[in-house]
């Protein structure tokens, strides 16, 4: 299967859609995005703390700067009335001969 990779220094939006058993978009009590960098550093972002954006009912987003090459791993979790998880997702990041400019 084809896996899209990104050049180091790229900013991407990690997006997740939460819905109930009938497929209707619903907001969880909290939306949590966990990100692990290839270096092993992990970060947790929460809608309740203002570090995740809700674009519309059930649709949440976190912007991430892919600052080092390697496999980045992320997972979304919804809590409360509509608990769910995305499972682990991988974003491959390619190295560059140039240093990223931010």
Beta strands, then each sheet from edge to edge (+ up, - down):
strand 1: 5-7
strand 2: 11-17
strand 3: 30-36
strand 4: 42-46
strand 5: 53-56
strand 6: 59-65
strand 7: 70-79
strand 8: 84-85
strand 9: 89-94
sheet 1: 1+ 9+ 7- 3+ 4-
sheet 2: 1+ 9+ 7- 8+
sheet 3: 2+ 6- 5+
end
